[in-house]
Amino acid sequence: MLLELNIKDFAIIDSLHLRLNRQFNVFTGETGAGKSIIIDAVNALLGGKIGAEFVRAGCDRATVEGIFSIDALPPVVVEGIEVLTPVGADTPANLLEAIEEAESRRKQRAADTESADAQVALASLLHEFDIDPEDGQLILSRDIFRSGRTVARINGRALSQHVLQQVASWLVDIHGQSEHMTLLRPEQHINFLDRYAELLPLRDQLNSKVAEWRNARKTLQSLQQNERDQERRAEFLRFEIEEIDKAELRVGEIEELEEERKVLSNAERLRELCSLIYEALQGSDLGDSGYSPALDLLRGAQRDLGELSRLDSSMDELNESLAEAIYQLEDVATSVSSYQSDIEDNPSRLIEIEERLDLIAKLKRKYGASIEEILQRASDDRAELDTIVNRDEMIQKLQQQDSVFRKAIGEIADTLSRRRQEAATHLATAMEEQLNDLNMRRARFQVEILQVPDENGIPSTVNGEPLQHYACDNTGIDHVQFLIAPNPGEPFKPLTKIASGGETSRLMLALKTILAGADATPTLIFDEIDSGISGRSGQVVGEKLWQLTLNHQVICITHLPQIAAFADTHYNVNKQIIDNRTMTIVNELRPEQRIREISHIMGGNVTEFSLKSAEEMLARSDLWKENWKRNLRQSRHNHNQANHTNHYNQPIV
């Protein structure tokens, strides 16, 4: 749940601090006042793409911060029914009773199961990135700099934008006007249906199997290529292997050869240096060089130091150190002399080294950037050659695997298809009930599920038909499409062809209402979902949105007074010019201010009549909430009474 939202220097927002209600938060205001900017800021907070153009003029950076409670996620048991715990001092005491009665046991159990799964997923994600919630809260923030660079943080720790997106996806779901387009994309319909039918875990199993099957089929198809192509490939591989093996390469060989080449190429200079070193240490065999060798001088110093140590024993250690140094220098001189005698000019060996390095360079150009890569290329070639040589055996084995994969996938696909058919009927009924509430009383809704025959596909006995093979992807063998007949007497047609903007909005809201029980995201944001809706439909939309607060925190931007009247907390967004700068200001409205705001939304001009109408609209909304909660309590009471009667009517065994 989003507890607080802080926005600074973002577009025309100078500084904004909001404390949000646990239930239904509504934002209203004139077009262009900055309501959409708030949504843009939240999108940035959730890891969305954002640019430097959102940094307020004259500022170096914009900052968005959100404080989220994740204590609100765990369900608590209330009289045997698990519900999400309401949080916040502003939560009405009697809301808990309404929550208890919110949905049927089956839907509630499904919602709690997904909520628990979401908790586990979020906890695993936080553990993976070493994020430790503080006091049950996560603080997400995003800095957008004038240069275009952004910095994302969770609880003060800088993380990548991708990590921010992953964590935020479990906390907030934004439903904007653009999302209505997903309802007009048939490829998305199967996702809606599977969420409703709680089939996503089974789909994950299918997806894994299909991935394995595709990899096996790719290998099989490669082996089944034209035999002549395979033979040519085998000859090519043999040539590569032979060429690499013939070179008898060794790891580290290049470094050794280059070192030896350097020595052979500089033989004369090496001998010259050895002579200079030996003469400096031991003296020249060619006569007087004009200076005393280092060892002669040191031996003289040793004699003097020896006499010094005989007169003063404290100098013994220095005498021993000098003697050791002389021994070491004598060894150096001897070793240099021996090294010099071993140096020889070997032009033929130098030619061999050059030829060897040239051969290795050619192999590197053909097979890899290093000897290790060349040897790995040979190893890979052998593996591929073995596959080709043993092609018939491999083909037979993969064909057997292909049959096993198809059978396993077919069993899962059959289960998916059967459960989708069952869920499709229930979804269609639920959608028609919701559309009836949304002033589309005679509209009919249908879920079309089709399969495409494919002789190379998956075997299935779907719909009780004889065994056939169908095309299969990672969602199964079904192609799902939502159809609608808005008016009596009209045939069912795809949504994309007949749904108007207002109808699409209502269809999406109906679908969201139905799926709310299976939606584990705690905070839902609706950005002008009322587009194309007015009048009586607006009243029902407000009712639907308010009902979502039983399991979710709901934030809504709206232009409709009928929706705003259902708010538990109502905010007004307006623009003001302060010191010649335009700023967006957001105010939480008191009860008397709400009446005036609703009046303004209703007709523009606030009059005594419009104020009275607004007051009546708010009263009707409050009365509807109370009646709804009372009906739930009565329904629960009747349900308990029925269970109690059944218990005592059980036969005694």
C-alpha positions in Angstrom: 0.0 0.0 0.0 1.3 3.5 -0.9 1.4 5.5 2.4 3.1 8.7 1.2 4.1 10.2 -2.1 6.7 13.0 -2.3 7.4 14.9 -5.5 9.9 17.7 -5.9 10.8 19.8 -8.9 9.0 17.5 -11.3 7.5 19.3 -14.4 5.3 22.1 -12.9 5.3 20.5 -9.4 7.5 22.5 -7.1 7.0 20.4 -3.9 4.2 18.0 -3.2 3.6 15.7 -0.2 0.6 13.4 0.0 -0.6 11.1 2.7 -2.9 8.6 1.0 -5.9 6.7 2.4 -6.0 2.9 2.7 -9.2 2.8 0.7 -10.5 5.0 -2.2 -8.5 8.1 -3.1 -9.9 10.4 -5.8 -8.2 13.3 -7.6 -10.2 15.8 -9.4 -9.4 19.1 -11.1 -9.5 21.1 -14.3 -8.0 19.7 -17.4 -4.3 20.7 -17.5 -4.1 21.2 -13.8 -1.5 18.6 -13.4 -3.3 15.4 -12.6 -1.6 13.5 -15.3 1.8 14.8 -14.1 1.2 13.1 -10.8 0.7 9.8 -12.7 3.8 10.5 -14.8 5.7 10.9 -11.5 4.4 7.7 -10.1 5.3 6.0 -13.4 8.9 7.3 -12.9 8.9 6.0 -9.4 7.9 2.5 -10.7 10.9 2.4 -13.0 9.2 3.7 -16.2 11.1 5.5 -18.9 11.6 9.2 -18.0 13.5 12.1 -19.6 15.2 15.3 -18.6 12.2 17.3 -19.9 10.4 16.4 -16.6 13.0 18.3 -14.5 11.4 21.6 -13.4 12.9 24.6 -15.2 15.8 26.1 -13.4 16.4 23.0 -11.3 19.2 20.4 -11.5 17.1 17.4 -10.8 13.6 16.1 -10.0 12.9 13.6 -7.2 10.0 11.3 -6.7 9.7 9.2 -3.5 7.1 6.7 -2.3 6.7 5.1 1.0 5.0 1.7 0.8 3.7 -0.5 3.6 4.3 -4.2 2.9 2.8 -5.1 6.3 -0.6 -4.6 4.7 0.0 -7.5 2.4 -0.2 -10.5 4.8 -3.7 -11.8 5.2 -5.2 -12.3 8.6 -7.8 -14.9 9.6 -11.2 -13.4 10.6 -13.8 -16.0 11.5 -12.3 -18.5 9.1 -12.0 -16.1 6.1 -8.7 -14.6 5.2 -8.8 -10.9 4.1 -6.2 -8.2 3.7 -5.7 -6.2 6.8 -6.9 -2.6 6.6 -4.2 -0.2 7.7 -4.3 3.4 8.9 -5.9 5.5 11.6 -8.5 6.8 9.0 -9.9 3.3 8.4 -13.5 3.1 9.5 -14.0 0.6 12.3 -17.0 -1.1 10.6 -15.1 -1.6 7.3 -13.8 -4.9 8.7 -17.3 -6.3 8.8 -17.8 -5.3 5.2 -14.5 -6.9 4.2 -15.5 -10.2 5.9 -18.5 -10.3 3.6 -16.8 -9.0 0.5 -16.7 -12.1 -1.7 -17.6 -15.7 -1.7 -15.4 -18.3 0.0 -14.1 -19.7 -3.3 -13.0 -16.4 -4.7 -11.5 -15.3 -1.4 -9.5 -18.4 -1.1 -8.2 -18.0 -4.6 -7.3 -14.3 -3.9 -5.5 -15.2 -0.6 -3.5 -18.0 -2.4 -2.3 -15.6 -5.0 -1.6 -12.9 -2.4 0.5 -15.4 -0.4 2.3 -16.3 -3.6 2.9 -12.6 -4.3 4.3 -12.2 -0.8 6.7 -15.1 -1.3 7.8 -13.7 -4.7 8.3 -10.2 -3.3 10.2 -11.6 -0.3 12.4 -13.7 -2.6 13.1 -10.7 -4.7 14.1 -8.5 -1.8 16.3 -11.2 -0.5 18.0 -11.7 -3.9 19.0 -8.0 -4.0 19.7 -7.8 -0.3 16.9 -5.3 0.4 15.9 -5.2 4.1 12.5 -3.5 4.8 12.5 -1.1 7.7 9.6 -1.3 10.0 7.6 -3.1 7.4 8.1 -0.4 4.8 9.9 0.1 1.5 11.0 3.5 0.4 11.3 3.8 -3.4 12.9 6.9 -4.9 14.0 8.1 -8.3 16.2 11.1 -9.1 16.0 12.5 -12.7 18.9 14.8 -13.5 19.1 17.6 -16.0 21.7 15.5 -18.0 19.0 12.8 -18.5 20.7 10.4 -16.1 18.5 8.8 -13.4 19.2 7.1 -10.1 16.9 4.6 -8.5 17.0 3.7 -4.8 15.2 1.3 -2.5 15.5 2.1 1.2 18.4 4.4 0.4 20.4 1.9 -1.6 21.2 2.7 -5.2 19.9 -0.1 -7.6 19.4 -0.5 -11.3 16.2 0.7 -13.0 15.4 -3.0 -13.8 15.5 -4.0 -10.1 13.2 -1.0 -9.3 10.8 -2.1 -11.9 10.7 -5.7 -10.6 10.1 -4.7 -7.0 7.5 -2.0 -7.9 5.5 -4.4 -10.1 4.5 -6.2 -6.9 3.4 -3.0 -5.2 1.4 -0.9 -7.8 -0.6 -1.5 -10.9 -1.5 1.5 -13.1 -4.6 1.2 -15.4 -4.5 4.1 -17.8 -6.6 5.0 -20.8 -3.9 3.3 -23.0 -4.4 0.1 -21.2 -7.9 -0.2 -22.7 -6.1 -1.0 -25.9 -4.9 -4.3 -24.4 -8.6 -5.3 -24.4 -8.6 -4.7 -28.2 -5.7 -7.0 -28.8 -6.9 -10.6 -29.1 -3.5 -12.0 -28.2 -4.0 -10.6 -24.7 -7.4 -12.2 -24.2 -5.9 -15.5 -23.2 -4.0 -13.8 -20.4 -7.2 -12.3 -19.0 -9.0 -15.7 -19.2 -6.1 -17.6 -17.6 -5.9 -15.1 -14.7 -9.6 -15.5 -14.1 -9.3 -19.3 -14.3 -6.1 -19.3 -12.1 -4.2 -21.2 -14.8 -0.9 -19.2 -14.8 1.0 -21.8 -12.7 -0.1 -24.6 -15.1 0.8 -22.4 -18.0 4.3 -22.0 -16.6 4.6 -25.8 -16.6 3.5 -25.9 -20.2 5.9 -23.2 -21.2 8.9 -25.1 -19.7 7.9 -28.3 -21.6 7.3 -26.4 -24.9 10.8 -24.8 -24.6 12.4 -28.2 -24.1 10.4 -29.7 -27.0 11.4 -26.8 -29.3 15.1 -27.3 -28.6 14.8 -31.0 -29.2 13.0 -30.4 -32.5 15.6 -27.9 -33.6 18.3 -30.5 -33.1 16.2 -33.2 -34.9 15.5 -30.9 -37.9 19.2 -30.1 -38.1 20.0 -33.8 -38.2 17.3 -34.5 -40.8 18.7 -32.1 -43.3 19.8 -33.3 -46.8 22.2 -36.1 -46.5 24.6 -34.6 -49.0 24.7 -31.3 -47.0 25.5 -33.4 -43.9 28.3 -35.2 -45.7 29.8 -31.9 -46.9 29.5 -30.5 -43.3 31.3 -33.7 -42.0 34.1 -33.3 -44.5 34.5 -29.6 -43.5 34.6 -30.5 -39.8 37.2 -33.2 -40.4 39.4 -30.7 -42.3 39.2 -28.3 -39.5 40.0 -30.9 -36.8 42.9 -32.3 -38.8 44.4 -28.8 -39.4 44.2 -27.9 -35.8 45.5 -31.3 -34.5 48.4 -31.2 -37.0 49.6 -28.0 -35.5 49.9 -29.7 -32.0 49.2 -26.5 -30.2 50.0 -26.0 -26.5 48.5 -23.5 -24.2 51.2 -20.8 -23.4 53.2 -21.7 -26.4 53.0 -18.3 -28.0 54.5 -16.6 -25.0 57.4 -19.1 -24.9 58.2 -18.7 -28.6 58.1 -14.9 -28.4 60.5 -15.0 -25.4 62.9 -17.3 -27.3 62.7 -15.1 -30.4 63.6 -12.1 -28.4 66.7 -13.8 -27.1 67.9 -15.1 -30.4 67.2 -11.7 -32.1 69.4 -9.9 -29.6 72.3 -12.4 -29.1 75.0 -9.9 -29.9 73.6 -7.3 -27.5 73.2 -9.9 -24.7 76.9 -11.0 -25.0 77.9 -7.3 -24.9 75.9 -6.7 -21.7 77.3 -9.9 -20.1 80.8 -8.7 -20.7 80.1 -5.3 -19.2 78.6 -6.9 -16.1 81.4 -9.4 -15.6 84.1 -6.7 -16.0 82.3 -4.5 -13.5 82.2 -7.2 -11.0 85.3 -9.4 -11.6 87.5 -7.5 -14.0 88.7 -8.0 -17.6 90.8 -10.9 -18.8 92.2 -8.5 -21.5 94.3 -6.4 -19.3 94.0 -3.2 -17.3 90.6 -1.6 -18.0 91.5 1.6 -16.1 89.3 0.9 -13.0 89.2 -1.6 -10.2 86.5 -4.3 -10.3 83.8 -4.2 -7.7 84.8 -7.5 -6.1 88.4 -6.4 -5.7 87.3 -3.3 -3.9 84.9 -5.2 -1.7 87.5 -7.8 -0.8 89.8 -5.0 0.3 86.9 -3.6 2.4 86.4 -7.1 3.8 90.0 -7.3 5.0 89.7 -3.9 6.8 86.3 -4.8 8.3 87.7 -8.2 9.5 90.5 -6.3 11.4 87.9 -3.9 12.7 85.7 -6.7 14.1 88.8 -8.3 15.8 89.3 -5.1 17.6 85.6 -4.5 18.3 83.4 -7.6 18.4 80.2 -5.5 17.9 81.2 -5.3 14.2 81.1 -9.1 13.7 77.6 -9.0 12.2 78.5 -6.4 9.7 81.6 -8.4 8.7 79.5 -11.5 8.1 77.0 -9.4 6.0 79.8 -8.1 3.8 81.2 -11.6 3.4 77.8 -12.9 2.3 77.4 -10.0 -0.2 80.8 -10.8 -1.7 79.8 -14.5 -2.1 76.5 -13.5 -3.8 78.3 -11.1 -6.2 80.8 -13.8 -7.0 77.8 -16.1 -7.9 76.3 -13.4 -10.0 79.6 -13.0 -11.9 79.9 -16.7 -12.4 76.3 -17.1 -13.6 76.6 -14.2 -16.0 79.8 -15.7 -17.5 78.1 -19.1 -17.8 75.1 -17.4 -19.5 77.3 -15.6 -21.9 79.1 -18.8 -23.0 75.7 -20.4 -23.8 74.6 -17.5 -26.0 74.9 -18.5 -29.6 73.7 -17.2 -33.0 71.1 -19.7 -34.4 69.5 -18.2 -37.5 67.8 -21.6 -38.4 66.1 -21.7 -35.0 65.0 -18.1 -35.4 63.4 -19.0 -38.8 61.6 -22.0 -37.2 60.2 -19.8 -34.5 59.0 -17.2 -37.0 57.3 -19.9 -39.1 55.7 -21.4 -36.0 54.3 -18.0 -34.9 53.1 -17.4 -38.4 51.2 -20.7 -38.5 49.6 -20.0 -35.1 48.6 -16.5 -36.3 46.8 -18.0 -39.4 45.0 -20.5 -37.2 43.9 -17.7 -34.9 42.5 -15.8 -37.8 40.5 -18.8 -38.8 39.4 -20.4 -35.6 39.8 -18.2 -32.6 41.6 -15.3 -30.9 43.7 -17.5 -28.7 45.1 -21.1 -28.6 42.5 -21.9 -26.0 39.7 -20.8 -28.4 41.3 -22.8 -31.3 41.4 -25.9 -29.2 37.8 -25.4 -28.1 36.8 -25.0 -31.7 38.4 -28.4 -32.4 36.5 -29.9 -29.5 33.2 -28.4 -30.7 33.9 -29.7 -34.2 34.4 -33.3 -32.8 31.2 -33.1 -30.9 29.3 -32.0 -34.0 31.1 -34.6 -36.2 30.1 -37.3 -33.7 26.5 -36.1 -34.0 26.6 -36.4 -37.8 28.4 -39.7 -37.8 25.9 -41.1 -35.3 23.1 -39.3 -37.0 20.7 -42.2 -37.5 21.0 -43.3 -33.8 20.5 -39.7 -32.7 17.5 -39.1 -35.0 15.9 -42.3 -33.6 16.5 -41.1 -30.0 15.2 -37.6 -30.7 12.2 -38.9 -32.4 11.4 -41.0 -29.4 11.9 -37.9 -27.2 9.7 -35.9 -29.5 6.8 -38.4 -29.0 7.3 -38.2 -25.2 7.4 -34.4 -25.3 4.3 -34.2 -27.4 2.4 -36.5 -25.2 3.4 -34.6 -22.0 2.5 -31.3 -23.6 -0.7 -32.6 -24.9 -1.8 -33.7 -21.5 -1.1 -30.3 -20.0 -2.7 -28.6 -23.0 -5.8 -30.7 -22.7 -6.2 -29.8 -19.0 -5.7 -26.1 -19.9 -8.2 -26.2 -22.7 -10.8 -28.0 -20.6 -10.4 -25.6 -17.7 -10.5 -22.6 -20.1 -13.8 -23.9 -21.6 -15.3 -24.2 -18.1 -14.0 -20.7 -17.0 -15.1 -19.1 -20.3 -18.7 -19.9 -19.5 -18.4 -18.5 -16.0 -16.5 -15.4 -17.2 -19.1 -14.7 -19.9 -21.9 -14.8 -17.2 -19.9 -12.7 -14.8 -19.1 -10.1 -17.5 -22.8 -9.9 -18.6 -23.8 -9.3 -14.9 -21.1 -6.5 -14.6 -22.1 -5.0 -17.9 -25.7 -5.0 -16.8 -24.7 -2.9 -13.8 -22.7 -0.6 -16.1 -25.7 0.3 -18.2 -25.1 -2.2 -21.0 -28.1 -4.3 -19.8 -28.8 -6.2 -23.0 -25.2 -6.8 -24.1 -24.0 -10.3 -24.5 -20.5 -11.5 -24.0 -18.8 -14.6 -25.2 -15.3 -16.2 -25.0 -14.4 -17.9 -28.3 -11.8 -20.7 -27.9 -10.5 -22.2 -31.2 -7.7 -24.6 -32.1 -5.7 -24.7 -35.3 -5.0 -28.2 -36.8 -1.4 -29.0 -37.5 -0.2 -32.4 -38.4 3.2 -31.6 -36.8 1.6 -30.3 -33.7 0.4 -31.6 -30.4 -2.0 -34.6 -30.0 -5.2 -33.7 -28.2 -8.7 -34.9 -27.7 -10.0 -31.4 -26.9 -13.8 -31.0 -26.6 -14.3 -34.7 -26.7 -13.3 -34.8 -30.4 -11.2 -37.8 -31.8 -7.5 -37.5 -31.4 -6.1 -34.7 -33.6 -2.9 -32.7 -33.8 -3.0 -28.9 -33.1 -0.6 -26.1 -33.4 0.9 -25.3 -29.9 2.8 -22.3 -28.5 3.8 -21.5 -24.9 0.2 -20.8 -23.9 -1.2 -24.1 -25.3 -3.3 -25.1 -28.2 -6.1 -22.5 -27.7 -6.7 -19.2 -29.5 -8.9 -17.1 -27.3 -10.9 -14.1 -28.4 -13.6 -12.0 -26.6 -16.7 -11.4 -28.6 -19.6 -9.1 -27.8 -23.1 -8.4 -29.1 -23.9 -5.0 -27.6 -27.5 -4.9 -28.9 -30.2 -7.6 -29.1 -30.5 -9.4 -32.4 -27.0 -8.8 -33.4 -24.5 -11.6 -33.8 -21.3 -11.9 -31.7 -18.4 -10.0 -33.2 -14.8 -9.3 -32.0 -14.4 -6.4 -29.7 -12.0 -4.7 -32.0 -14.7 -4.2 -34.7 -17.7 -3.0 -32.7 -16.7 -1.7 -29.2 -16.8 2.1 -28.9 -14.6 4.1 -26.6 -17.1 4.2 -23.8 -18.0 0.5 -24.2 -14.3 -0.4 -24.1 -13.9 1.5 -20.8 -16.8 -0.3 -19.3 -15.7 -3.6 -20.5 -12.2 -3.1 -19.0 -13.7 -2.0 -15.7 -16.0 -5.0 -15.7 -13.1 -7.3 -16.3 -10.9 -5.6 -13.7 -13.7 -5.9 -11.2 -14.1 -9.6 -11.9 -10.3 -10.2 -11.8 -9.8 -8.1 -8.6 -10.1 -11.2 -6.4 -7.2 -12.8 -8.2 -5.1 -9.6 -8.3 -2.5 -9.6 -5.5 -1.1 -6.1 -6.3 -2.1 -4.0 -3.2 -2.4 -0.6 -4.9 -4.4 0.0 -8.1 -4.3 3.3 -9.9 -6.9 4.2 -12.5 -6.1 7.2 -14.7 -9.3 8.5 -16.2 -10.9 5.1 -16.6 -14.2 7.0 -16.9 -13.4 8.1 -20.4 -16.5 7.9 -22.5 -18.7 7.2 -19.5 -21.4 9.5 -18.1 -24.7 9.7 -16.2 -26.0 6.6 -14.6 -23.0 4.6 -15.8 -20.7 6.9 -13.8 -22.6 6.0 -10.6 -22.1 2.3 -11.2 -18.4 2.9 -12.1 -18.0 4.6 -8.7 -19.7 1.7 -7.0 -17.4 -0.8 -8.7 -14.2 1.2 -7.9 -15.2 1.5 -4.3 -15.8 -2.2 -4.0 -12.3 -2.8 -5.2 -11.1 -1.3 -1.9 -12.1 -4.4 -0.1 -8.8 -6.0 -1.1 -6.9 -3.1 -2.6 -6.0 0.5 -2.1 -7.5 2.4 -5.0 -6.3 5.7 -6.5 -8.4 7.3 -9.2 -8.2 10.4 -11.4 -11.7 11.3 -12.6 -13.8 14.0 -14.2 -17.1 12.5 -13.1 -18.9 13.7 -10.0 -20.6 10.4 -9.6 -17.2 8.7 -9.1 -15.7 11.4 -7.0 -18.7 11.1 -4.6 -17.6 7.7 -3.6 -14.1 8.9 -2.4 -13.0 8.0 1.1 -10.4 10.8 0.6 -10.9 13.5 -2.0 -8.0 15.7 -3.4 -8.3 18.7 -5.6 -5.6 19.4 -8.1 -5.2 23.0 -9.5 -2.6 25.3 -11.0 -1.5 28.5 -9.4 0.9 31.3 -10.4 3.3 32.2 -7.6 6.1 34.6 -8.2 5.5 34.4 -11.9 5.9 30.6 -11.8 3.2 28.1 -12.6 2.8 25.4 -9.9 0.5 22.4 -9.4 -1.1 22.5 -5.9 -2.9 19.5 -4.4 -5.2 19.9 -1.4 -7.1 17.3 0.6 -10.7 18.5 0.8 -12.7 18.8 4.0 -16.4 17.7 3.9 -17.7 21.2 3.1 -15.0 21.6 0.4 -16.0 18.3 -1.2 -19.5 19.6 -1.6 -18.3 22.7 -3.5 -15.8 20.6 -5.6 -18.6 18.1 -6.6 -20.8 21.0 -7.4 -18.1 22.6 -9.6 -17.5 19.3 -11.4 -21.3 18.9 -12.0 -21.9 22.2 -13.8 -18.9 24.5 -13.7 -20.7 27.4 -12.0 -21.3 26.8 -8.3 -24.9 27.8 -7.4 -27.2 27.2 -4.6 -28.9 24.6 -6.7 -25.7 22.8 -7.7 -24.5 22.8 -4.1 -27.7 21.2 -3.0 -27.4 18.6 -5.8 -23.8 17.9 -4.8 -24.8 17.4 -1.2 -27.5 15.0 -2.2 -25.1 13.1 -4.5 -22.7 12.6 -1.6 -25.5 11.5 0.7 -26.7 9.0 -1.8 -23.2 7.6 -2.1 -22.8 7.3 1.6 -26.2 5.6 1.9 -25.3 3.2 -0.9 -22.1 2.2 1.0 -24.1 1.6 4.2 -26.8 -0.4 2.5 -24.2 -2.5 0.7 -22.4 -3.3 4.0 -25.7 -4.0 5.7 -26.7 -6.5 2.9 -23.4 -8.2 3.3 -23.8 -8.6 7.0 -27.3 -10.0 6.5 -26.0 -12.4 3.8 -23.3 -13.6 6.1 -25.8 -14.1 8.9 -28.1 -16.1 6.7 -25.2 -18.2 5.5 -24.2 -19.0 9.1 -27.7 -19.8 10.0 -27.9 -22.3 7.1 -24.7 -23.9 8.1 -25.9 -24.2 11.7 -29.1 -25.8 10.7 -27.4 -28.3 8.4 -25.0 -29.2 11.2 -27.8 -30.2 13.5 -29.7 -32.0 10.7 -26.8 -34.4 10.0 -27.7 -38.0 10.7 -26.0 -39.6 13.7 -23.7 -42.5 12.7 
